[in-house]
Each structure stands twice: as structure tokens, then as C-alpha cells.
Amino acid sequence: MTGLALDAASVAPIRRGTRPRRYRIGWLLPPAIVVAGFFGYPLVLVILQSFTAQDGSFGLSVWAQVLSSPEFGRAVWQTVLLALGSTVGCVLLGGFLALVVAFVPFPGATVLARLVDTVLAFPSFLIALAFTFLYGGAGVFGTAGFLYSPWGVLLAEITFYTPFVMRPALAAFSQVPSAQLDVAASLGARPGRVLWRVVLPEALPSLASGACLVLLLTMNEFGIVLFLGAKGVSTLPMLVYGKGIVTFDFPSASVVAVVNVVLSLVLYAVYRRVVGRGGRRAAVDAA
């Protein structure tokens, strides 16, 4: 009797441990089905479409045609250049503005910081619309040639995405211990040396995560380029739009879309890795 009681007591925790696991699987199954239906299934259709030519044949002919075309190479080159240029500009401008707001006391610093949070919620085409009123043919400055060029797109993207770098940098600068700054100043360190040796190392993870996020977003930017209609600017999202909506070449559009998705996933993995290494200081949503 005692042996049977011990066996029953040893089996009971196992049964109690298996029930929550089954419940967890049951709770996770509906969201997994929803994600697979609304995201996985369309993505699979796009991938299959990229291997299907317009005559219905299945193979790599569409991929070979698109990847070898000068149009695709030009779109990749311009997408990378605009994304890198926008990222560098956002890091420089956002880091400088965050330094000013964090360490230079002036009236309205808190309002400016809150305004940055508000800008994060704006759609990108508002910046393009504002630039049209300023730099368009009938705008205040009337420099139409500048606005509808790659430089106009670059300036618009820097203007819109700078808060995505400024906000985490501002959060990182606000967490720098004032005792470290006081000790460095008491030892005779100049402001530039304090900035280089004390402040920037603390904010480097946040700046890196913001740069990765901006690179990811500008790589997929569509609204600014489409709204400005810059001459000679053809990015990967614009190429997908032109192939799929304008010329109805869905296989070629699917190939470009798959390439764009792969690049985005790679950049997102890099972004998550930077955030994971930086820890709390690299969090974009830090307060």
C-alpha cells in the first residue's frame, strides 16, 4: 500500500505539469494560425509568384531576368545610397540635437523633447507635403530642381527619421551619472574630452540601435519617394510599385519584393542583435 501511494504521489506532479503545457499550446495555437494566415500565406504566394513566369512556366527565368536587368541594379544602388546617407545624417543631426537638449539648459527643452515624441507618430508623406510647400515650384523658396532630385529625397528622409535616433540618444544622455561628469571636470578634463570619453560611450548602444532602425526604415521608405516624384530616383519599393501597379508585371514585382523582404529581415536581425547587446541603453522606447 505504501509503495502504491508513493507511485501515485510521484505521478501526480507529472500530470499536473503536463496540463499547463497543454493549456499553453492551446492558447498559442490561435495566434499562430492568425499570423500564418495573414502574414505567412501571402508571403508564400509572393515567393511562388516570383518563380512563375507570365506564360505559367515555373522556374528561375524571372529571377534571372530581373537580377540581370540594369533597372534592378540601379534601384538597389540608389536604395542603399539613400538609406546609408539618411542614416548618417540622422545619427549626426539626432545625436547633436540630443546633446543640446540633454546638457544645454534652455527654456522649452522639455517641450522640444515631447515634440520629438509627437513627430514619431506622423506619417512620412506629411514631410514630403511640407517640403513641397517650402521648396516646390510654387513654394516659399521655389527651388524645384532641388526638391525633385535625390538630394531632396535625402533631406526629407533625414528630417523625418532624425527623431528615431534623437529619442533613444536623449534617453541615454539623461541616464549618464552626473557624478562622472563632475569627477571628469574636477580632474581638469576639457568638455570635448568629457564628451568623447564619458558621454558618448554611454550613448553608443542607443545611437547604434537608432542607426540600425533608421537604416531599416529608409530601406523600405515608399511614401516620401512617391509623393516627391523625384526624377531619376528608383528605389526597391518604387520598383515593386512600378512593376506591380503600373505595368502589371507581377512575377517581376514579386522578385523585387522578395529581395526587399530578405534585406529587411537581415537588417532587422542586426537591429535586434544591437539592441540585445546594448541592453537597456539601446532601447528605442526608453523613457
ZADO-1210 file (C-alpha; in nm, 4 decimals, padded with zeros to 6 digits):
<atoms>
<atom x="00.0000" y="00.0000" z="00.0000" code="MET" pos="1"/>
<atom x="00.2800" y="00.2376" z="00.0863" code="THR" pos="2"/>
<atom x="00.4547" y="00.1682" z="-00.2467" code="GLY" pos="3"/>
<atom x="00.1340" y="00.2363" z="-00.4396" code="LEU" pos="4"/>
<atom x="00.0867" y="00.5622" z="-00.2506" code="ALA" pos="5"/>
<atom x="00.4410" y="00.6713" z="-00.3331" code="LEU" pos="6"/>
<atom x="00.3911" y="00.5846" z="-00.7002" code="ASP" pos="7"/>
<atom x="00.0695" y="00.7842" z="-00.7128" code="ALA" pos="8"/>
<atom x="00.2377" y="01.0781" z="-00.5406" code="ALA" pos="9"/>
<atom x="00.5261" y="01.0706" z="-00.7896" code="SER" pos="10"/>
<atom x="00.2944" y="01.0540" z="-01.0911" code="VAL" pos="11"/>
<atom x="00.0676" y="01.3384" z="-00.9738" code="ALA" pos="12"/>
<atom x="00.3224" y="01.6209" z="-01.0234" code="PRO" pos="13"/>
<atom x="00.3959" y="01.4925" z="-01.3721" code="ILE" pos="14"/>
<atom x="00.0276" y="01.5041" z="-01.4611" code="ARG" pos="15"/>
<atom x="-00.0061" y="01.8490" z="-01.3044" code="ARG" pos="16"/>
<atom x="00.2988" y="01.9636" z="-01.5031" code="GLY" pos="17"/>
<atom x="00.1649" y="01.8372" z="-01.8344" code="THR" pos="18"/>
<atom x="-00.1719" y="02.0124" z="-01.8055" code="ARG" pos="19"/>
<atom x="-00.0341" y="02.3713" z="-01.8082" code="PRO" pos="20"/>
<atom x="00.1841" y="02.2809" z="-02.1047" code="ARG" pos="21"/>
<atom x="-00.1198" y="02.1620" z="-02.2972" code="ARG" pos="22"/>
<atom x="-00.3059" y="02.4774" z="-02.1984" code="TYR" pos="23"/>
<atom x="-00.0157" y="02.6924" z="-02.3209" code="ARG" pos="24"/>
<atom x="-00.0139" y="02.5127" z="-02.6543" code="ILE" pos="25"/>
<atom x="-00.3889" y="02.5642" z="-02.6796" code="GLY" pos="26"/>
<atom x="-00.3536" y="02.9368" z="-02.6130" code="TRP" pos="27"/>
<atom x="-00.0657" y="02.9760" z="-02.8583" code="LEU" pos="28"/>
<atom x="-00.2337" y="02.7875" z="-03.1411" code="LEU" pos="29"/>
<atom x="-00.4970" y="03.0513" z="-03.2388" code="PRO" pos="30"/>
<atom x="-00.2446" y="03.3408" z="-03.2638" code="PRO" pos="31"/>
<atom x="-00.0109" y="03.1171" z="-03.4632" code="ALA" pos="32"/>
<atom x="-00.2910" y="03.0364" z="-03.7074" code="ILE" pos="33"/>
<atom x="-00.3780" y="03.4058" z="-03.7430" code="VAL" pos="34"/>
<atom x="-00.0145" y="03.5029" z="-03.8074" code="VAL" pos="35"/>
<atom x="00.0296" y="03.2204" z="-04.0566" code="ALA" pos="36"/>
<atom x="-00.2917" y="03.3148" z="-04.2360" code="GLY" pos="37"/>
<atom x="-00.2434" y="03.6908" z="-04.2557" code="PHE" pos="38"/>
<atom x="00.1356" y="03.7039" z="-04.2972" code="PHE" pos="39"/>
<atom x="00.2816" y="03.3662" z="-04.3853" code="GLY" pos="40"/>
<atom x="00.0299" y="03.2717" z="-04.6539" code="TYR" pos="41"/>
<atom x="00.0604" y="03.5979" z="-04.8564" code="PRO" pos="42"/>
<atom x="00.4393" y="03.5810" z="-04.8282" code="LEU" pos="43"/>
<atom x="00.4379" y="03.2248" z="-04.9605" code="VAL" pos="44"/>
<atom x="00.2175" y="03.3363" z="-05.2502" code="LEU" pos="45"/>
<atom x="00.4612" y="03.6164" z="-05.3356" code="VAL" pos="46"/>
<atom x="00.7543" y="03.3743" z="-05.3270" code="ILE" pos="47"/>
<atom x="00.5726" y="03.1258" z="-05.5505" code="LEU" pos="48"/>
<atom x="00.4728" y="03.4049" z="-05.7885" code="GLN" pos="49"/>
<atom x="00.8364" y="03.5083" z="-05.8213" code="SER" pos="50"/>
<atom x="00.9152" y="03.1644" z="-05.9660" code="PHE" pos="51"/>
<atom x="00.6184" y="03.1665" z="-06.2057" code="THR" pos="52"/>
<atom x="00.6641" y="03.3367" z="-06.5417" code="ALA" pos="53"/>
<atom x="00.3819" y="03.5173" z="-06.7195" code="GLN" pos="54"/>
<atom x="00.3326" y="03.2196" z="-06.9522" code="ASP" pos="55"/>
<atom x="00.2743" y="02.9943" z="-06.6498" code="GLY" pos="56"/>
<atom x="00.6086" y="02.8122" z="-06.6527" code="SER" pos="57"/>
<atom x="00.7786" y="02.7523" z="-06.3194" code="PHE" pos="58"/>
<atom x="01.1500" y="02.8167" z="-06.2800" code="GLY" pos="59"/>
<atom x="01.4236" y="03.0737" z="-06.2300" code="LEU" pos="60"/>
<atom x="01.3745" y="03.2594" z="-06.5569" code="SER" pos="61"/>
<atom x="01.2055" y="03.5579" z="-06.3914" code="VAL" pos="62"/>
<atom x="01.4771" y="03.5802" z="-06.1272" code="TRP" pos="63"/>
<atom x="01.7500" y="03.5713" z="-06.3904" code="ALA" pos="64"/>
<atom x="01.5758" y="03.8366" z="-06.5962" code="GLN" pos="65"/>
<atom x="01.5165" y="04.0746" z="-06.3038" code="VAL" pos="66"/>
<atom x="01.8526" y="04.0330" z="-06.1308" code="LEU" pos="67"/>
<atom x="02.0420" y="04.0891" z="-06.4548" code="SER" pos="68"/>
<atom x="01.8456" y="04.3988" z="-06.5569" code="SER" pos="69"/>
<atom x="02.0118" y="04.7418" z="-06.5230" code="PRO" pos="70"/>
<atom x="01.6883" y="04.8750" z="-06.3745" code="GLU" pos="71"/>
<atom x="01.7130" y="04.6418" z="-06.0763" code="PHE" pos="72"/>
<atom x="02.0810" y="04.7154" z="-06.0193" code="GLY" pos="73"/>
<atom x="02.0142" y="05.0885" z="-06.0307" code="ARG" pos="74"/>
<atom x="01.7259" y="05.0523" z="-05.7833" code="ALA" pos="75"/>
<atom x="01.9396" y="04.8522" z="-05.5388" code="VAL" pos="76"/>
<atom x="02.2242" y="05.1023" z="-05.5668" code="TRP" pos="77"/>
<atom x="02.0017" y="05.4053" z="-05.5098" code="GLN" pos="78"/>
<atom x="01.8171" y="05.2353" z="-05.2246" code="THR" pos="79"/>
<atom x="02.1414" y="05.1559" z="-05.0436" code="VAL" pos="80"/>
<atom x="02.2871" y="05.5021" z="-05.1056" code="LEU" pos="81"/>
<atom x="01.9756" y="05.6829" z="-04.9832" code="LEU" pos="82"/>
<atom x="01.9461" y="05.4558" z="-04.6795" code="ALA" pos="83"/>
<atom x="02.3116" y="05.4970" z="-04.5816" code="LEU" pos="84"/>
<atom x="02.3076" y="05.8727" z="-04.6422" code="GLY" pos="85"/>
<atom x="01.9894" y="05.9160" z="-04.4422" code="SER" pos="86"/>
<atom x="02.1269" y="05.7035" z="-04.1593" code="THR" pos="87"/>
<atom x="02.4500" y="05.9017" z="-04.1357" code="VAL" pos="88"/>
<atom x="02.2610" y="06.2308" z="-04.1467" code="GLY" pos="89"/>
<atom x="02.0111" y="06.1178" z="-03.8832" code="CYS" pos="90"/>
<atom x="02.2864" y="05.9965" z="-03.6487" code="VAL" pos="91"/>
<atom x="02.4826" y="06.3210" z="-03.6777" code="LEU" pos="92"/>
<atom x="02.1830" y="06.5524" z="-03.6501" code="LEU" pos="93"/>
<atom x="01.9935" y="06.3445" z="-03.3951" code="GLY" pos="94"/>
<atom x="02.2994" y="06.2958" z="-03.1753" code="GLY" pos="95"/>
<atom x="02.3800" y="06.6675" z="-03.1833" code="PHE" pos="96"/>
<atom x="02.0233" y="06.7720" z="-03.1008" code="LEU" pos="97"/>
<atom x="02.0058" y="06.5158" z="-02.8204" code="ALA" pos="98"/>
<atom x="02.3303" y="06.6535" z="-02.6736" code="LEU" pos="99"/>
<atom x="02.1947" y="07.0080" z="-02.6836" code="VAL" pos="100"/>
<atom x="01.8631" y="06.9158" z="-02.5234" code="VAL" pos="101"/>
<atom x="02.0243" y="06.6968" z="-02.2560" code="ALA" pos="102"/>
<atom x="02.3218" y="06.9090" z="-02.1491" code="PHE" pos="103"/>
<atom x="02.2494" y="07.2688" z="-02.2555" code="VAL" pos="104"/>
<atom x="01.9778" y="07.4158" z="-02.0323" code="PRO" pos="105"/>
<atom x="01.7404" y="07.6451" z="-02.2191" code="PHE" pos="106"/>
<atom x="01.3699" y="07.7323" z="-02.1914" code="PRO" pos="107"/>
<atom x="01.1496" y="07.4877" z="-02.3756" code="GLY" pos="108"/>
<atom x="01.3821" y="07.1869" z="-02.3622" code="ALA" pos="109"/>
<atom x="01.1079" y="06.9682" z="-02.2148" code="THR" pos="110"/>
<atom x="00.8579" y="07.0853" z="-02.4762" code="VAL" pos="111"/>
<atom x="01.1078" y="07.0060" z="-02.7521" code="LEU" pos="112"/>
<atom x="01.1611" y="06.6559" z="-02.6140" code="ALA" pos="113"/>
<atom x="00.7849" y="06.5956" z="-02.6096" code="ARG" pos="114"/>
<atom x="00.7579" y="06.7331" z="-02.9605" code="LEU" pos="115"/>
<atom x="01.0037" y="06.4686" z="-03.0753" code="VAL" pos="116"/>
<atom x="00.7724" y="06.2010" z="-02.9361" code="ASP" pos="117"/>
<atom x="00.4852" y="06.3542" z="-03.1333" code="THR" pos="118"/>
<atom x="00.6799" y="06.3567" z="-03.4596" code="VAL" pos="119"/>
<atom x="00.7345" y="05.9812" z="-03.4269" code="LEU" pos="120"/>
<atom x="00.3614" y="05.9303" z="-03.4853" code="ALA" pos="121"/>
<atom x="00.3440" y="06.1366" z="-03.8063" code="PHE" pos="122"/>
<atom x="00.3121" y="05.9656" z="-04.1469" code="PRO" pos="123"/>
<atom x="00.6082" y="06.0208" z="-04.3750" code="SER" pos="124"/>
<atom x="00.4126" y="06.1851" z="-04.6561" code="PHE" pos="125"/>
<atom x="00.3462" y="06.4888" z="-04.4329" code="LEU" pos="126"/>
<atom x="00.7161" y="06.5742" z="-04.4522" code="ILE" pos="127"/>
<atom x="00.7044" y="06.5434" z="-04.8303" code="ALA" pos="128"/>
<atom x="00.3962" y="06.7673" z="-04.8382" code="LEU" pos="129"/>
<atom x="00.5656" y="07.0262" z="-04.6167" code="ALA" pos="130"/>
<atom x="00.8745" y="07.0179" z="-04.8368" code="PHE" pos="131"/>
<atom x="00.6538" y="07.0778" z="-05.1408" code="THR" pos="132"/>
<atom x="00.5157" y="07.3932" z="-04.9780" code="PHE" pos="133"/>
<atom x="00.8683" y="07.5090" z="-04.8942" code="LEU" pos="134"/>
<atom x="01.0858" y="07.4007" z="-05.1858" code="TYR" pos="135"/>
<atom x="00.8342" y="07.3247" z="-05.4609" code="GLY" pos="136"/>
<atom x="00.7814" y="07.5271" z="-05.7762" code="GLY" pos="137"/>
<atom x="00.5177" y="07.7430" z="-05.6025" code="ALA" pos="138"/>
<atom x="00.6762" y="07.7162" z="-05.2583" code="GLY" pos="139"/>
<atom x="00.8370" y="07.9756" z="-05.0358" code="VAL" pos="140"/>
<atom x="01.1887" y="07.9126" z="-05.1633" code="PHE" pos="141"/>
<atom x="01.0888" y="07.7839" z="-05.5060" code="GLY" pos="142"/>
<atom x="01.3885" y="07.5561" z="-05.5612" code="THR" pos="143"/>
<atom x="01.2005" y="07.2937" z="-05.7587" code="ALA" pos="144"/>
<atom x="01.5151" y="07.1460" z="-05.9063" code="GLY" pos="145"/>
<atom x="01.6460" y="07.0655" z="-05.5603" code="PHE" pos="146"/>
<atom x="01.3250" y="06.9143" z="-05.4271" code="LEU" pos="147"/>
<atom x="01.2702" y="06.6697" z="-05.7128" code="TYR" pos="148"/>
<atom x="01.6232" y="06.5330" z="-05.7042" code="SER" pos="149"/>
<atom x="01.7894" y="06.2624" z="-05.4926" code="PRO" pos="150"/>
<atom x="01.9122" y="06.5380" z="-05.2592" code="TRP" pos="151"/>
<atom x="01.5540" y="06.6427" z="-05.1901" code="GLY" pos="152"/>
<atom x="01.4582" y="06.2853" z="-05.1045" code="VAL" pos="153"/>
<atom x="01.7651" y="06.2550" z="-04.8823" code="LEU" pos="154"/>
<atom x="01.6852" y="06.5762" z="-04.6930" code="LEU" pos="155"/>
<atom x="01.3218" y="06.4742" z="-04.6478" code="ALA" pos="156"/>
<atom x="01.4195" y="06.1334" z="-04.5084" code="GLU" pos="157"/>
<atom x="01.6742" y="06.2881" z="-04.2710" code="ILE" pos="158"/>
<atom x="01.4128" y="06.5358" z="-04.1494" code="THR" pos="159"/>
<atom x="01.1541" y="06.2665" z="-04.0887" code="PHE" pos="160"/>
<atom x="01.3728" y="05.9949" z="-03.9369" code="TYR" pos="161"/>
<atom x="01.6021" y="06.2078" z="-03.7163" code="THR" pos="162"/>
<atom x="01.3663" y="06.1709" z="-03.4146" code="PRO" pos="163"/>
<atom x="01.4115" y="05.7928" z="-03.4361" code="PHE" pos="164"/>
<atom x="01.7768" y="05.8492" z="-03.3437" code="VAL" pos="165"/>
<atom x="01.7305" y="06.1535" z="-03.1239" code="MET" pos="166"/>
<atom x="01.4808" y="05.9900" z="-02.8873" code="ARG" pos="167"/>
<atom x="01.6940" y="05.6921" z="-02.7739" code="PRO" pos="168"/>
<atom x="02.0054" y="05.9113" z="-02.7658" code="ALA" pos="169"/>
<atom x="01.8249" y="06.1624" z="-02.5459" code="LEU" pos="170"/>
<atom x="01.7180" y="05.8822" z="-02.3129" code="ALA" pos="171"/>
<atom x="02.0772" y="05.7542" z="-02.2961" code="ALA" pos="172"/>
<atom x="02.2234" y="06.1000" z="-02.2283" code="PHE" pos="173"/>
<atom x="01.9743" y="06.1551" z="-01.9474" code="SER" pos="174"/>
<atom x="02.0998" y="05.8362" z="-01.7784" code="GLN" pos="175"/>
<atom x="02.4644" y="05.9464" z="-01.7698" code="VAL" pos="176"/>
<atom x="02.5558" y="05.9833" z="-01.3987" code="PRO" pos="177"/>
<atom x="02.6262" y="06.3444" z="-01.3128" code="SER" pos="178"/>
<atom x="02.8951" y="06.2241" z="-01.0695" code="ALA" pos="179"/>
<atom x="03.1075" y="06.1010" z="-01.3619" code="GLN" pos="180"/>
<atom x="03.0821" y="06.4399" z="-01.5296" code="LEU" pos="181"/>
<atom x="03.1735" y="06.6195" z="-01.2063" code="ASP" pos="182"/>
<atom x="03.4738" y="06.3946" z="-01.1456" code="VAL" pos="183"/>
<atom x="03.5981" y="06.4395" z="-01.5015" code="ALA" pos="184"/>
<atom x="03.5593" y="06.8171" z="-01.4766" code="ALA" pos="185"/>
<atom x="03.7343" y="06.8290" z="-01.1395" code="SER" pos="186"/>
<atom x="04.0309" y="06.6416" z="-01.2876" code="LEU" pos="187"/>
<atom x="04.0721" y="06.9129" z="-01.5482" code="GLY" pos="188"/>
<atom x="03.9276" y="06.7315" z="-01.8484" code="ALA" pos="189"/>
<atom x="03.8094" y="06.9586" z="-02.1257" code="ARG" pos="190"/>
<atom x="03.4455" y="06.9427" z="-02.2409" code="PRO" pos="191"/>
<atom x="03.5441" y="06.7740" z="-02.5654" code="GLY" pos="192"/>
<atom x="03.7360" y="06.5034" z="-02.3828" code="ARG" pos="193"/>
<atom x="03.4494" y="06.4511" z="-02.1381" code="VAL" pos="194"/>
<atom x="03.2138" y="06.4145" z="-02.4311" code="LEU" pos="195"/>
<atom x="03.4409" y="06.1670" z="-02.6092" code="TRP" pos="196"/>
<atom x="03.5472" y="05.9574" z="-02.3085" code="ARG" pos="197"/>
<atom x="03.2431" y="05.9695" z="-02.0789" code="VAL" pos="198"/>
<atom x="02.9234" y="06.0709" z="-02.2577" code="VAL" pos="199"/>
<atom x="02.9495" y="05.9059" z="-02.5995" code="LEU" pos="200"/>
<atom x="03.0428" y="05.5571" z="-02.4693" code="PRO" pos="201"/>
<atom x="02.7259" y="05.5618" z="-02.2609" code="GLU" pos="202"/>
<atom x="02.5120" y="05.6600" z="-02.5595" code="ALA" pos="203"/>
<atom x="02.6830" y="05.4419" z="-02.8208" code="LEU" pos="204"/>
<atom x="02.4409" y="05.1458" z="-02.7904" code="PRO" pos="205"/>
<atom x="02.1420" y="05.3787" z="-02.8280" code="SER" pos="206"/>
<atom x="02.2968" y="05.5538" z="-03.1263" code="LEU" pos="207"/>
<atom x="02.3776" y="05.2187" z="-03.2869" code="ALA" pos="208"/>
<atom x="02.0253" y="05.0842" z="-03.2365" code="SER" pos="209"/>
<atom x="01.8745" y="05.4058" z="-03.3688" code="GLY" pos="210"/>
<atom x="02.1025" y="05.3907" z="-03.6728" code="ALA" pos="211"/>
<atom x="02.0021" y="05.0300" z="-03.7457" code="CYS" pos="212"/>
<atom x="01.6343" y="05.1190" z="-03.7116" code="LEU" pos="213"/>
<atom x="01.6665" y="05.4191" z="-03.9442" code="VAL" pos="214"/>
<atom x="01.8581" y="05.2087" z="-04.1967" code="LEU" pos="215"/>
<atom x="01.5791" y="04.9513" z="-04.1901" code="LEU" pos="216"/>
<atom x="01.3040" y="05.2113" z="-04.2274" code="LEU" pos="217"/>
<atom x="01.4714" y="05.4132" z="-04.5016" code="THR" pos="218"/>
<atom x="01.5482" y="05.0954" z="-04.6934" code="MET" pos="219"/>
<atom x="01.1704" y="05.0423" z="-04.7163" code="ASN" pos="220"/>
<atom x="01.0642" y="05.4073" z="-04.7492" code="GLU" pos="221"/>
<atom x="00.7926" y="05.4496" z="-05.0097" code="PHE" pos="222"/>
<atom x="00.5728" y="05.7485" z="-04.9244" code="GLY" pos="223"/>
<atom x="00.8389" y="06.0201" z="-04.9442" code="ILE" pos="224"/>
<atom x="00.9830" y="05.8979" z="-05.2745" code="VAL" pos="225"/>
<atom x="00.6395" y="05.8507" z="-05.4302" code="LEU" pos="226"/>
<atom x="00.4998" y="06.1840" z="-05.3092" code="PHE" pos="227"/>
<atom x="00.8001" y="06.3880" z="-05.4201" code="LEU" pos="228"/>
<atom x="00.8234" y="06.2081" z="-05.7529" code="GLY" pos="229"/>
<atom x="01.1963" y="06.2739" z="-05.7744" code="ALA" pos="230"/>
<atom x="01.3330" y="06.2327" z="-06.1239" code="LYS" pos="231"/>
<atom x="01.5810" y="05.9520" z="-06.1642" code="GLY" pos="232"/>
<atom x="01.5148" y="05.8114" z="-05.8152" code="VAL" pos="233"/>
<atom x="01.4127" y="05.4458" z="-05.8292" code="SER" pos="234"/>
<atom x="01.4246" y="05.2513" z="-05.5038" code="THR" pos="235"/>
<atom x="01.3233" y="04.8915" z="-05.4458" code="LEU" pos="236"/>
<atom x="00.9760" y="04.9796" z="-05.3067" code="PRO" pos="237"/>
<atom x="00.9195" y="05.2116" z="-05.6035" code="MET" pos="238"/>
<atom x="01.0298" y="04.9358" z="-05.8406" code="LEU" pos="239"/>
<atom x="00.7782" y="04.6974" z="-05.6818" code="VAL" pos="240"/>
<atom x="00.5096" y="04.9627" z="-05.7283" code="TYR" pos="241"/>
<atom x="00.6053" y="05.0237" z="-06.0900" code="GLY" pos="242"/>
<atom x="00.6224" y="04.6555" z="-06.1807" code="LYS" pos="243"/>
<atom x="00.3058" y="04.5534" z="-05.9984" code="GLY" pos="244"/>
<atom x="00.0710" y="04.8513" z="-06.0328" code="ILE" pos="245"/>
<atom x="00.1870" y="05.0350" z="-06.3449" code="VAL" pos="246"/>
<atom x="00.2945" y="04.7568" z="-06.5824" code="THR" pos="247"/>
<atom x="00.1138" y="04.4645" z="-06.4112" code="PHE" pos="248"/>
<atom x="00.4297" y="04.2531" z="-06.4262" code="ASP" pos="249"/>
<atom x="00.3530" y="04.0621" z="-06.1077" code="PHE" pos="250"/>
<atom x="00.6305" y="03.7982" z="-06.1348" code="PRO" pos="251"/>
<atom x="00.8989" y="04.0670" z="-06.1625" code="SER" pos="252"/>
<atom x="00.7361" y="04.2677" z="-05.8836" code="ALA" pos="253"/>
<atom x="00.7377" y="03.9560" z="-05.6658" code="SER" pos="254"/>
<atom x="01.1094" y="03.9019" z="-05.7278" code="VAL" pos="255"/>
<atom x="01.1917" y="04.2582" z="-05.6228" code="VAL" pos="256"/>
<atom x="00.9600" y="04.2256" z="-05.3222" code="ALA" pos="257"/>
<atom x="01.1302" y="03.9053" z="-05.2069" code="VAL" pos="258"/>
<atom x="01.4722" y="04.0711" z="-05.2344" code="VAL" pos="259"/>
<atom x="01.3423" y="04.3670" z="-05.0358" code="ASN" pos="260"/>
<atom x="01.1987" y="04.1392" z="-04.7672" code="VAL" pos="261"/>
<atom x="01.5259" y="03.9469" z="-04.7351" code="VAL" pos="262"/>
<atom x="01.7239" y="04.2698" z="-04.6947" code="LEU" pos="263"/>
<atom x="01.4739" y="04.3928" z="-04.4368" code="SER" pos="264"/>
<atom x="01.4944" y="04.0708" z="-04.2364" code="LEU" pos="265"/>
<atom x="01.8742" y="04.0860" z="-04.2351" code="VAL" pos="266"/>
<atom x="01.8701" y="04.4469" z="-04.1153" code="LEU" pos="267"/>
<atom x="01.6085" y="04.3632" z="-03.8524" code="TYR" pos="268"/>
<atom x="01.8237" y="04.0778" z="-03.7226" code="ALA" pos="269"/>
<atom x="02.1180" y="04.3176" z="-03.6968" code="VAL" pos="270"/>
<atom x="01.8977" y="04.5696" z="-03.5164" code="TYR" pos="271"/>
<atom x="01.7765" y="04.3108" z="-03.2643" code="ARG" pos="272"/>
<atom x="02.1326" y="04.1957" z="-03.2044" code="ARG" pos="273"/>
<atom x="02.2491" y="04.5520" z="-03.1396" code="VAL" pos="274"/>
<atom x="01.9587" y="04.6120" z="-02.9030" code="VAL" pos="275"/>
<atom x="02.0282" y="04.2831" z="-02.7266" code="GLY" pos="276"/>
<atom x="02.3944" y="04.3682" z="-02.6758" code="ARG" pos="277"/>
<atom x="02.3231" y="04.7242" z="-02.5696" code="GLY" pos="278"/>
<atom x="02.0618" y="04.6174" z="-02.3209" code="GLY" pos="279"/>
<atom x="01.8546" y="04.8890" z="-02.1650" code="ARG" pos="280"/>
<atom x="02.0645" y="05.1733" z="-02.3062" code="ARG" pos="281"/>
<atom x="01.9914" y="05.0612" z="-02.6605" code="ALA" pos="282"/>
<atom x="01.6150" y="05.0517" z="-02.6191" code="ALA" pos="283"/>
<atom x="01.4473" y="05.2923" z="-02.8558" code="VAL" pos="284"/>
<atom x="01.1413" y="05.3286" z="-02.6354" code="ASP" pos="285"/>
<atom x="01.3359" y="05.4120" z="-02.3217" code="ALA" pos="286"/>
<atom x="01.1841" y="05.6930" z="-02.1260" code="ALA" pos="287"/>
</atoms>
